[in-house]
Amino acid sequence: MQDTLSGPESFPDDSTAESEAIPGRDLFIVAKFFTPTEAHLARSFLVASGIPAVVADVNHAQADQFLLPAMGGVRVLAPQEYLEQAQQLLAAREHGDFALSDDADVGQPE
């Protein structure tokens, strides 16, 4: 069986990868949570608000929950250009600005 690569000269050039970098790919911490569920809820809230976000460190947290405090919690990450807006939305959510009252009409079941 023959290799498809013919040595180091066939490897992609490192400068090519940098020139084709995706803009805004660097992610920054928006918030940290003690449980993966809370982090996923916050991420879903941000995505529903139009902010691209991801959850980091979930696998570590689920594999060994005793490490979670040492890790600093489960992180929710977003691109830098959305960072301030994401933090404001999560603060408003924590404050209760998006909460429904107990008598809110959410429609009739179908």
Backbone as XML, in Angstrom:
<?xml version="1.0"?>
<chain id="A" units="angstrom">
  <residue number="1" name="MET">
    <atom name="N" x="0.845" y="-1.177" z="0.000"/>
    <atom name="CA" x="0.000" y="0.000" z="0.000"/>
    <atom name="C" x="0.887" y="1.235" z="0.000"/>
  </residue>
  <residue number="2" name="GLN">
    <atom name="N" x="0.571" y="2.172" z="-0.837"/>
    <atom name="CA" x="1.395" y="3.354" z="-1.002"/>
    <atom name="C" x="0.793" y="4.533" z="-0.244"/>
  </residue>
  <residue number="3" name="ASP">
    <atom name="N" x="1.664" y="5.303" z="0.425"/>
    <atom name="CA" x="1.222" y="6.526" z="1.097"/>
    <atom name="C" x="0.846" y="7.571" z="0.065"/>
  </residue>
  <residue number="4" name="THR">
    <atom name="N" x="-0.168" y="8.344" z="0.378"/>
    <atom name="CA" x="-0.556" y="9.423" z="-0.526"/>
    <atom name="C" x="0.309" y="10.659" z="-0.313"/>
  </residue>
  <residue number="5" name="LEU">
    <atom name="N" x="0.977" y="10.747" z="0.852"/>
    <atom name="CA" x="1.875" y="11.865" z="1.120"/>
    <atom name="C" x="3.299" y="11.434" z="0.782"/>
  </residue>
  <residue number="6" name="SER">
    <atom name="N" x="4.033" y="12.293" z="0.158"/>
    <atom name="CA" x="5.387" y="11.935" z="-0.257"/>
    <atom name="C" x="6.446" y="12.602" z="0.614"/>
  </residue>
  <residue number="7" name="GLY">
    <atom name="N" x="6.129" y="12.917" z="1.828"/>
    <atom name="CA" x="7.102" y="13.507" z="2.737"/>
    <atom name="C" x="6.674" y="14.889" z="3.191"/>
  </residue>
  <residue number="8" name="PRO">
    <atom name="N" x="7.516" y="15.548" z="3.989"/>
    <atom name="CA" x="7.167" y="16.858" z="4.549"/>
    <atom name="C" x="6.847" y="17.909" z="3.499"/>
  </residue>
  <residue number="9" name="GLU">
    <atom name="N" x="7.418" y="17.814" z="2.312"/>
    <atom name="CA" x="7.135" y="18.824" z="1.293"/>
    <atom name="C" x="5.683" y="18.772" z="0.824"/>
  </residue>
  <residue number="10" name="SER">
    <atom name="N" x="4.986" y="17.652" z="1.078"/>
    <atom name="CA" x="3.592" y="17.541" z="0.649"/>
    <atom name="C" x="2.611" y="18.033" z="1.718"/>
  </residue>
  <residue number="11" name="PHE">
    <atom name="N" x="3.121" y="18.365" z="2.899"/>
    <atom name="CA" x="2.252" y="18.869" z="3.955"/>
    <atom name="C" x="1.803" y="20.282" z="3.620"/>
  </residue>
  <residue number="12" name="PRO">
    <atom name="N" x="0.613" y="20.694" z="4.086"/>
    <atom name="CA" x="0.171" y="22.068" z="3.817"/>
    <atom name="C" x="1.100" y="23.081" z="4.462"/>
  </residue>
  <residue number="13" name="ASP">
    <atom name="N" x="1.280" y="24.181" z="3.796"/>
    <atom name="CA" x="2.118" y="25.265" z="4.290"/>
    <atom name="C" x="1.413" y="25.945" z="5.467"/>
  </residue>
  <residue number="14" name="ASP">
    <atom name="N" x="2.138" y="26.190" z="6.561"/>
    <atom name="CA" x="1.543" y="26.828" z="7.740"/>
    <atom name="C" x="1.029" y="28.224" z="7.440"/>
  </residue>
  <residue number="15" name="SER">
    <atom name="N" x="1.682" y="28.945" z="6.550"/>
    <atom name="CA" x="1.242" y="30.305" z="6.240"/>
    <atom name="C" x="-0.108" y="30.303" z="5.534"/>
  </residue>
  <residue number="16" name="THR">
    <atom name="N" x="-0.416" y="29.221" z="4.827"/>
    <atom name="CA" x="-1.707" y="29.111" z="4.147"/>
    <atom name="C" x="-2.837" y="29.056" z="5.166"/>
  </residue>
  <residue number="17" name="ALA">
    <atom name="N" x="-2.656" y="28.289" z="6.221"/>
    <atom name="CA" x="-3.693" y="28.151" z="7.243"/>
    <atom name="C" x="-3.995" y="29.503" z="7.882"/>
  </residue>
  <residue number="18" name="GLU">
    <atom name="N" x="-2.968" y="30.285" z="8.137"/>
    <atom name="CA" x="-3.181" y="31.589" z="8.773"/>
    <atom name="C" x="-3.878" y="32.555" z="7.824"/>
  </residue>
  <residue number="19" name="SER">
    <atom name="N" x="-3.552" y="32.499" z="6.537"/>
    <atom name="CA" x="-4.181" y="33.416" z="5.590"/>
    <atom name="C" x="-5.641" y="33.059" z="5.335"/>
  </residue>
  <residue number="20" name="GLU">
    <atom name="N" x="-6.013" y="31.802" z="5.613"/>
    <atom name="CA" x="-7.389" y="31.367" z="5.415"/>
    <atom name="C" x="-8.156" y="31.286" z="6.738"/>
  </residue>
  <residue number="21" name="ALA">
    <atom name="N" x="-7.647" y="31.976" z="7.742"/>
    <atom name="CA" x="-8.294" y="31.936" z="9.052"/>
    <atom name="C" x="-9.707" y="32.497" z="8.967"/>
  </residue>
  <residue number="22" name="ILE">
    <atom name="N" x="-10.584" y="31.893" z="9.719"/>
    <atom name="CA" x="-11.969" y="32.337" z="9.757"/>
    <atom name="C" x="-12.053" y="33.567" z="10.652"/>
  </residue>
  <residue number="23" name="PRO">
    <atom name="N" x="-12.601" y="34.677" z="10.158"/>
    <atom name="CA" x="-12.710" y="35.871" z="11.000"/>
    <atom name="C" x="-13.621" y="35.611" z="12.199"/>
  </residue>
  <residue number="24" name="GLY">
    <atom name="N" x="-13.218" y="36.111" z="13.357"/>
    <atom name="CA" x="-14.037" y="35.970" z="14.558"/>
    <atom name="C" x="-14.025" y="34.590" z="15.159"/>
  </residue>
  <residue number="25" name="ARG">
    <atom name="N" x="-13.022" y="33.774" z="14.836"/>
    <atom name="CA" x="-13.009" y="32.407" z="15.355"/>
    <atom name="C" x="-12.529" y="32.330" z="16.796"/>
  </residue>
  <residue number="26" name="ASP">
    <atom name="N" x="-11.891" y="33.379" z="17.281"/>
    <atom name="CA" x="-11.434" y="33.392" z="18.670"/>
    <atom name="C" x="-12.639" y="33.563" z="19.580"/>
  </residue>
  <residue number="27" name="LEU">
    <atom name="N" x="-12.727" y="32.700" z="20.585"/>
    <atom name="CA" x="-13.860" y="32.722" z="21.498"/>
    <atom name="C" x="-13.406" y="33.192" z="22.869"/>
  </residue>
  <residue number="28" name="PHE">
    <atom name="N" x="-14.299" y="33.909" z="23.536"/>
    <atom name="CA" x="-14.002" y="34.463" z="24.847"/>
    <atom name="C" x="-15.075" y="34.038" z="25.836"/>
  </residue>
  <residue number="29" name="ILE">
    <atom name="N" x="-14.720" y="34.004" z="27.105"/>
    <atom name="CA" x="-15.642" y="33.559" z="28.149"/>
    <atom name="C" x="-16.727" y="34.601" z="28.372"/>
  </residue>
  <residue number="30" name="VAL">
    <atom name="N" x="-17.969" y="34.161" z="28.230"/>
    <atom name="CA" x="-19.124" y="35.011" z="28.516"/>
    <atom name="C" x="-19.550" y="34.795" z="29.957"/>
  </residue>
  <residue number="31" name="ALA">
    <atom name="N" x="-19.603" y="33.525" z="30.372"/>
    <atom name="CA" x="-20.048" y="33.193" z="31.725"/>
    <atom name="C" x="-19.541" y="31.810" z="32.099"/>
  </residue>
  <residue number="32" name="LYS">
    <atom name="N" x="-19.546" y="31.525" z="33.392"/>
    <atom name="CA" x="-19.184" y="30.200" z="33.910"/>
    <atom name="C" x="-20.323" y="29.700" z="34.780"/>
  </residue>
  <residue number="33" name="PHE">
    <atom name="N" x="-20.578" y="28.398" z="34.717"/>
    <atom name="CA" x="-21.661" y="27.789" z="35.477"/>
    <atom name="C" x="-21.161" y="26.542" z="36.192"/>
  </residue>
  <residue number="34" name="PHE">
    <atom name="N" x="-21.824" y="26.220" z="37.293"/>
    <atom name="CA" x="-21.398" y="25.073" z="38.077"/>
    <atom name="C" x="-21.894" y="23.753" z="37.500"/>
  </residue>
  <residue number="35" name="THR">
    <atom name="N" x="-22.970" y="23.789" z="36.732"/>
    <atom name="CA" x="-23.471" y="22.549" z="36.134"/>
    <atom name="C" x="-23.534" y="22.687" z="34.608"/>
  </residue>
  <residue number="36" name="PRO">
    <atom name="N" x="-23.309" y="21.587" z="33.895"/>
    <atom name="CA" x="-23.433" y="21.612" z="32.440"/>
    <atom name="C" x="-24.829" y="22.015" z="31.972"/>
  </residue>
  <residue number="37" name="THR">
    <atom name="N" x="-25.851" y="21.638" z="32.710"/>
    <atom name="CA" x="-27.226" y="21.973" z="32.327"/>
    <atom name="C" x="-27.424" y="23.483" z="32.299"/>
  </residue>
  <residue number="38" name="GLU">
    <atom name="N" x="-26.950" y="24.177" z="33.330"/>
    <atom name="CA" x="-27.065" y="25.638" z="33.365"/>
    <atom name="C" x="-26.319" y="26.277" z="32.199"/>
  </residue>
  <residue number="39" name="ALA">
    <atom name="N" x="-25.151" y="25.740" z="31.886"/>
    <atom name="CA" x="-24.364" y="26.284" z="30.779"/>
    <atom name="C" x="-25.083" y="26.087" z="29.446"/>
  </residue>
  <residue number="40" name="HIS">
    <atom name="N" x="-25.683" y="24.915" z="29.259"/>
    <atom name="CA" x="-26.410" y="24.653" z="28.014"/>
    <atom name="C" x="-27.658" y="25.530" z="27.900"/>
  </residue>
  <residue number="41" name="LEU">
    <atom name="N" x="-28.326" y="25.784" z="29.012"/>
    <atom name="CA" x="-29.486" y="26.684" z="28.985"/>
    <atom name="C" x="-29.063" y="28.101" z="28.599"/>
  </residue>
  <residue number="42" name="ALA">
    <atom name="N" x="-27.956" y="28.568" z="29.163"/>
    <atom name="CA" x="-27.461" y="29.907" z="28.840"/>
    <atom name="C" x="-27.038" y="29.978" z="27.375"/>
  </residue>
  <residue number="43" name="ARG">
    <atom name="N" x="-26.360" y="28.948" z="26.884"/>
    <atom name="CA" x="-25.946" y="28.921" z="25.483"/>
    <atom name="C" x="-27.161" y="28.941" z="24.563"/>
  </residue>
  <residue number="44" name="SER">
    <atom name="N" x="-28.164" y="28.147" z="24.879"/>
    <atom name="CA" x="-29.381" y="28.110" z="24.057"/>
    <atom name="C" x="-30.077" y="29.465" z="24.053"/>
  </residue>
  <residue number="45" name="PHE">
    <atom name="N" x="-30.097" y="30.129" z="25.188"/>
    <atom name="CA" x="-30.683" y="31.465" z="25.286"/>
    <atom name="C" x="-29.934" y="32.444" z="24.377"/>
  </residue>
  <residue number="46" name="LEU">
    <atom name="N" x="-28.607" y="32.388" z="24.401"/>
    <atom name="CA" x="-27.815" y="33.285" z="23.567"/>
    <atom name="C" x="-28.019" y="32.995" z="22.079"/>
  </residue>
  <residue number="47" name="VAL">
    <atom name="N" x="-28.029" y="31.723" z="21.716"/>
    <atom name="CA" x="-28.229" y="31.353" z="20.310"/>
    <atom name="C" x="-29.612" y="31.793" z="19.835"/>
  </residue>
  <residue number="48" name="ALA">
    <atom name="N" x="-30.624" y="31.638" z="20.681"/>
    <atom name="CA" x="-31.975" y="32.083" z="20.327"/>
    <atom name="C" x="-32.033" y="33.603" z="20.168"/>
  </residue>
  <residue number="49" name="SER">
    <atom name="N" x="-31.107" y="34.304" z="20.828"/>
    <atom name="CA" x="-31.038" y="35.767" z="20.725"/>
    <atom name="C" x="-30.154" y="36.220" z="19.569"/>
  </residue>
  <residue number="50" name="GLY">
    <atom name="N" x="-29.631" y="35.272" z="18.804"/>
    <atom name="CA" x="-28.822" y="35.608" z="17.641"/>
    <atom name="C" x="-27.331" y="35.705" z="17.892"/>
  </residue>
  <residue number="51" name="ILE">
    <atom name="N" x="-26.869" y="35.209" z="19.032"/>
    <atom name="CA" x="-25.447" y="35.269" z="19.368"/>
    <atom name="C" x="-24.854" y="33.864" z="19.241"/>
  </residue>
  <residue number="52" name="PRO">
    <atom name="N" x="-23.844" y="33.692" z="18.391"/>
    <atom name="CA" x="-23.219" y="32.371" z="18.293"/>
    <atom name="C" x="-22.455" y="32.071" z="19.580"/>
  </residue>
  <residue number="53" name="ALA">
    <atom name="N" x="-22.757" y="30.951" z="20.198"/>
    <atom name="CA" x="-22.116" y="30.599" z="21.463"/>
    <atom name="C" x="-21.915" y="29.093" z="21.531"/>
  </residue>
  <residue number="54" name="VAL">
    <atom name="N" x="-20.916" y="28.687" z="22.298"/>
    <atom name="CA" x="-20.628" y="27.272" z="22.513"/>
    <atom name="C" x="-20.366" y="27.038" z="23.996"/>
  </residue>
  <residue number="55" name="VAL">
    <atom name="N" x="-20.489" y="25.780" z="24.390"/>
    <atom name="CA" x="-20.208" y="25.386" z="25.769"/>
    <atom name="C" x="-18.888" y="24.625" z="25.772"/>
  </residue>
  <residue number="56" name="ALA">
    <atom name="N" x="-18.012" y="24.949" z="26.712"/>
    <atom name="CA" x="-16.708" y="24.289" z="26.820"/>
    <atom name="C" x="-16.591" y="23.593" z="28.171"/>
  </residue>
  <residue number="57" name="ASP">
    <atom name="N" x="-15.802" y="22.547" z="28.215"/>
    <atom name="CA" x="-15.452" y="21.809" z="29.441"/>
    <atom name="C" x="-16.560" y="20.899" z="29.951"/>
  </residue>
  <residue number="58" name="VAL">
    <atom name="N" x="-17.579" y="20.636" z="29.146"/>
    <atom name="CA" x="-18.677" y="19.787" z="29.610"/>
    <atom name="C" x="-18.208" y="18.360" z="29.851"/>
  </residue>
  <residue number="59" name="ASN">
    <atom name="N" x="-17.401" y="17.827" z="28.947"/>
    <atom name="CA" x="-16.955" y="16.444" z="29.096"/>
    <atom name="C" x="-16.122" y="16.251" z="30.355"/>
  </residue>
  <residue number="60" name="HIS">
    <atom name="N" x="-15.267" y="17.206" z="30.663"/>
    <atom name="CA" x="-14.474" y="17.125" z="31.898"/>
    <atom name="C" x="-15.391" y="17.168" z="33.119"/>
  </residue>
  <residue number="61" name="ALA">
    <atom name="N" x="-16.361" y="18.045" z="33.079"/>
    <atom name="CA" x="-17.275" y="18.200" z="34.210"/>
    <atom name="C" x="-18.093" y="16.936" z="34.433"/>
  </residue>
  <residue number="62" name="GLN">
    <atom name="N" x="-18.534" y="16.307" z="33.356"/>
    <atom name="CA" x="-19.340" y="15.094" z="33.495"/>
    <atom name="C" x="-18.491" y="13.892" z="33.879"/>
  </residue>
  <residue number="63" name="ALA">
    <atom name="N" x="-17.245" y="13.864" z="33.451"/>
    <atom name="CA" x="-16.373" y="12.735" z="33.770"/>
    <atom name="C" x="-15.957" y="12.743" z="35.234"/>
  </residue>
  <residue number="64" name="ASP">
    <atom name="N" x="-15.715" y="13.915" z="35.779"/>
    <atom name="CA" x="-15.270" y="14.002" z="37.167"/>
    <atom name="C" x="-15.777" y="15.306" z="37.769"/>
  </residue>
  <residue number="65" name="GLN">
    <atom name="N" x="-16.924" y="15.232" z="38.428"/>
    <atom name="CA" x="-17.537" y="16.439" z="38.985"/>
    <atom name="C" x="-16.732" y="17.043" z="40.133"/>
  </residue>
  <residue number="66" name="PHE">
    <atom name="N" x="-15.835" y="16.264" z="40.731"/>
    <atom name="CA" x="-15.011" y="16.813" z="41.800"/>
    <atom name="C" x="-13.963" y="17.789" z="41.258"/>
  </residue>
  <residue number="67" name="LEU">
    <atom name="N" x="-13.647" y="17.695" z="39.970"/>
    <atom name="CA" x="-12.705" y="18.625" z="39.358"/>
    <atom name="C" x="-13.344" y="19.952" z="38.976"/>
  </residue>
  <residue number="68" name="LEU">
    <atom name="N" x="-14.657" y="19.972" z="38.904"/>
    <atom name="CA" x="-15.364" y="21.147" z="38.414"/>
    <atom name="C" x="-15.011" y="22.440" z="39.163"/>
  </residue>
  <residue number="69" name="PRO">
    <atom name="N" x="-14.969" y="22.452" z="40.486"/>
    <atom name="CA" x="-14.577" y="23.702" z="41.168"/>
    <atom name="C" x="-13.149" y="24.126" z="40.829"/>
  </residue>
  <residue number="70" name="ALA">
    <atom name="N" x="-12.250" y="23.167" z="40.673"/>
    <atom name="CA" x="-10.868" y="23.495" z="40.328"/>
    <atom name="C" x="-10.763" y="24.031" z="38.906"/>
  </residue>
  <residue number="71" name="MET">
    <atom name="N" x="-11.639" y="23.562" z="38.027"/>
    <atom name="CA" x="-11.642" y="24.021" z="36.638"/>
    <atom name="C" x="-12.255" y="25.414" z="36.503"/>
  </residue>
  <residue number="72" name="GLY">
    <atom name="N" x="-12.998" y="25.817" z="37.494"/>
    <atom name="CA" x="-13.652" y="27.121" z="37.424"/>
    <atom name="C" x="-15.038" y="27.056" z="36.826"/>
  </residue>
  <residue number="73" name="GLY">
    <atom name="N" x="-15.570" y="25.855" z="36.660"/>
    <atom name="CA" x="-16.918" y="25.701" z="36.132"/>
    <atom name="C" x="-16.935" y="25.410" z="34.644"/>
  </residue>
  <residue number="74" name="VAL">
    <atom name="N" x="-18.140" y="25.251" z="34.120"/>
    <atom name="CA" x="-18.352" y="25.012" z="32.700"/>
    <atom name="C" x="-18.492" y="26.378" z="32.034"/>
  </residue>
  <residue number="75" name="ARG">
    <atom name="N" x="-17.736" y="26.593" z="30.962"/>
    <atom name="CA" x="-17.686" y="27.908" z="30.332"/>
    <atom name="C" x="-18.631" y="28.008" z="29.137"/>
  </residue>
  <residue number="76" name="VAL">
    <atom name="N" x="-19.235" y="29.180" z="28.977"/>
    <atom name="CA" x="-19.981" y="29.526" z="27.769"/>
    <atom name="C" x="-19.117" y="30.553" z="27.037"/>
  </residue>
  <residue number="77" name="LEU">
    <atom name="N" x="-18.826" y="30.267" z="25.761"/>
    <atom name="CA" x="-17.919" y="31.093" z="24.979"/>
    <atom name="C" x="-18.634" y="31.712" z="23.782"/>
  </residue>
  <residue number="78" name="ALA">
    <atom name="N" x="-18.184" y="32.900" z="23.390"/>
    <atom name="CA" x="-18.741" y="33.588" z="22.223"/>
    <atom name="C" x="-17.633" y="34.416" z="21.569"/>
  </residue>
  <residue number="79" name="PRO">
    <atom name="N" x="-17.797" y="34.754" z="20.285"/>
    <atom name="CA" x="-16.812" y="35.620" z="19.619"/>
    <atom name="C" x="-16.750" y="36.992" z="20.271"/>
  </residue>
  <residue number="80" name="GLN">
    <atom name="N" x="-15.606" y="37.644" z="20.138"/>
    <atom name="CA" x="-15.375" y="38.923" z="20.801"/>
    <atom name="C" x="-16.407" y="39.984" z="20.432"/>
  </residue>
  <residue number="81" name="GLU">
    <atom name="N" x="-16.826" y="40.021" z="19.169"/>
    <atom name="CA" x="-17.762" y="41.074" z="18.758"/>
    <atom name="C" x="-19.141" y="40.928" z="19.400"/>
  </residue>
  <residue number="82" name="TYR">
    <atom name="N" x="-19.445" y="39.771" z="19.980"/>
    <atom name="CA" x="-20.732" y="39.546" z="20.637"/>
    <atom name="C" x="-20.611" y="39.516" z="22.162"/>
  </residue>
  <residue number="83" name="LEU">
    <atom name="N" x="-19.405" y="39.662" z="22.670"/>
    <atom name="CA" x="-19.144" y="39.466" z="24.092"/>
    <atom name="C" x="-19.970" y="40.378" z="24.996"/>
  </residue>
  <residue number="84" name="GLU">
    <atom name="N" x="-19.946" y="41.660" z="24.746"/>
    <atom name="CA" x="-20.670" y="42.609" z="25.604"/>
    <atom name="C" x="-22.182" y="42.385" z="25.537"/>
  </residue>
  <residue number="85" name="GLN">
    <atom name="N" x="-22.693" y="42.181" z="24.335"/>
    <atom name="CA" x="-24.125" y="41.933" z="24.171"/>
    <atom name="C" x="-24.540" y="40.646" z="24.884"/>
  </residue>
  <residue number="86" name="ALA">
    <atom name="N" x="-23.717" y="39.605" z="24.786"/>
    <atom name="CA" x="-24.024" y="38.328" z="25.438"/>
    <atom name="C" x="-24.053" y="38.489" z="26.958"/>
  </residue>
  <residue number="87" name="GLN">
    <atom name="N" x="-23.084" y="39.219" z="27.503"/>
    <atom name="CA" x="-23.052" y="39.429" z="28.954"/>
    <atom name="C" x="-24.258" y="40.245" z="29.422"/>
  </residue>
  <residue number="88" name="GLN">
    <atom name="N" x="-24.664" y="41.231" z="28.634"/>
    <atom name="CA" x="-25.838" y="42.034" z="28.988"/>
    <atom name="C" x="-27.112" y="41.190" z="28.953"/>
  </residue>
  <residue number="89" name="LEU">
    <atom name="N" x="-27.242" y="40.332" z="27.946"/>
    <atom name="CA" x="-28.423" y="39.474" z="27.846"/>
    <atom name="C" x="-28.497" y="38.494" z="29.011"/>
  </residue>
  <residue number="90" name="LEU">
    <atom name="N" x="-27.359" y="37.888" z="29.360"/>
    <atom name="CA" x="-27.359" y="36.945" z="30.483"/>
    <atom name="C" x="-27.637" y="37.651" z="31.805"/>
  </residue>
  <residue number="91" name="ALA">
    <atom name="N" x="-27.150" y="38.873" z="31.961"/>
    <atom name="CA" x="-27.437" y="39.644" z="33.177"/>
    <atom name="C" x="-28.927" y="39.977" z="33.255"/>
  </residue>
  <residue number="92" name="ALA">
    <atom name="N" x="-29.525" y="40.351" z="32.122"/>
    <atom name="CA" x="-30.960" y="40.655" z="32.088"/>
    <atom name="C" x="-31.774" y="39.402" z="32.374"/>
  </residue>
  <residue number="93" name="ARG">
    <atom name="N" x="-31.329" y="38.260" z="31.857"/>
    <atom name="CA" x="-32.008" y="36.983" z="32.119"/>
    <atom name="C" x="-31.941" y="36.635" z="33.605"/>
  </residue>
  <residue number="94" name="GLU">
    <atom name="N" x="-30.767" y="36.833" z="34.192"/>
    <atom name="CA" x="-30.593" y="36.553" z="35.629"/>
    <atom name="C" x="-31.448" y="37.501" z="36.473"/>
  </residue>
  <residue number="95" name="HIS">
    <atom name="N" x="-31.603" y="38.726" z="36.012"/>
    <atom name="CA" x="-32.391" y="39.733" z="36.717"/>
    <atom name="C" x="-33.887" y="39.431" z="36.634"/>
  </residue>
  <residue number="96" name="GLY">
    <atom name="N" x="-34.292" y="38.650" z="35.639"/>
    <atom name="CA" x="-35.698" y="38.293" z="35.500"/>
    <atom name="C" x="-36.434" y="39.052" z="34.420"/>
  </residue>
  <residue number="97" name="ASP">
    <atom name="N" x="-35.692" y="39.773" z="33.582"/>
    <atom name="CA" x="-36.325" y="40.582" z="32.539"/>
    <atom name="C" x="-37.068" y="39.739" z="31.498"/>
  </residue>
  <residue number="98" name="PHE">
    <atom name="N" x="-36.725" y="38.483" z="31.366"/>
    <atom name="CA" x="-37.354" y="37.613" z="30.372"/>
    <atom name="C" x="-38.331" y="36.614" z="31.007"/>
  </residue>
  <residue number="99" name="ALA">
    <atom name="N" x="-38.561" y="36.726" z="32.295"/>
    <atom name="CA" x="-39.446" y="35.799" z="32.992"/>
    <atom name="C" x="-40.907" y="36.069" z="32.639"/>
  </residue>
  <residue number="100" name="LEU">
    <atom name="N" x="-41.670" y="35.006" z="32.510"/>
    <atom name="CA" x="-43.110" y="35.120" z="32.281"/>
    <atom name="C" x="-43.819" y="35.101" z="33.627"/>
  </residue>
  <residue number="101" name="SER">
    <atom name="N" x="-44.880" y="35.858" z="33.737"/>
    <atom name="CA" x="-45.659" y="35.817" z="34.971"/>
    <atom name="C" x="-46.440" y="34.506" z="35.017"/>
  </residue>
  <residue number="102" name="ASP">
    <atom name="N" x="-46.905" y="34.159" z="36.195"/>
    <atom name="CA" x="-47.629" y="32.901" z="36.356"/>
    <atom name="C" x="-48.934" y="32.873" z="35.567"/>
  </residue>
  <residue number="103" name="ASP">
    <atom name="N" x="-49.526" y="34.023" z="35.316"/>
    <atom name="CA" x="-50.784" y="34.064" z="34.586"/>
    <atom name="C" x="-50.614" y="34.465" z="33.117"/>
  </residue>
  <residue number="104" name="ALA">
    <atom name="N" x="-49.398" y="34.341" z="32.582"/>
    <atom name="CA" x="-49.139" y="34.687" z="31.179"/>
    <atom name="C" x="-49.863" y="33.702" z="30.260"/>
  </residue>
  <residue number="105" name="ASP">
    <atom name="N" x="-50.498" y="34.237" z="29.219"/>
    <atom name="CA" x="-51.207" y="33.399" z="28.258"/>
    <atom name="C" x="-50.215" y="32.950" z="27.196"/>
  </residue>
  <residue number="106" name="VAL">
    <atom name="N" x="-49.912" y="31.675" z="27.168"/>
    <atom name="CA" x="-48.960" y="31.135" z="26.206"/>
    <atom name="C" x="-49.672" y="30.425" z="25.050"/>
  </residue>
  <residue number="107" name="GLY">
    <atom name="N" x="-50.981" y="30.579" z="24.980"/>
    <atom name="CA" x="-51.740" y="29.974" z="23.880"/>
    <atom name="C" x="-52.412" y="28.675" z="24.291"/>
  </residue>
  <residue number="108" name="GLN">
    <atom name="N" x="-53.243" y="28.203" z="23.429"/>
    <atom name="CA" x="-53.971" y="26.966" z="23.685"/>
    <atom name="C" x="-53.215" y="25.775" z="23.107"/>
  </residue>
  <residue number="109" name="PRO">
    <atom name="N" x="-53.227" y="24.653" z="23.819"/>
    <atom name="CA" x="-52.582" y="23.454" z="23.255"/>
    <atom name="C" x="-53.363" y="22.965" z="22.032"/>
  </residue>
  <residue number="110" name="GLU">
    <atom name="N" x="-52.627" y="22.445" z="21.076"/>
    <atom name="CA" x="-53.274" y="21.970" z="19.851"/>
    <atom name="C" x="-53.654" y="20.518" z="19.958"/>
  </residue>
</chain>
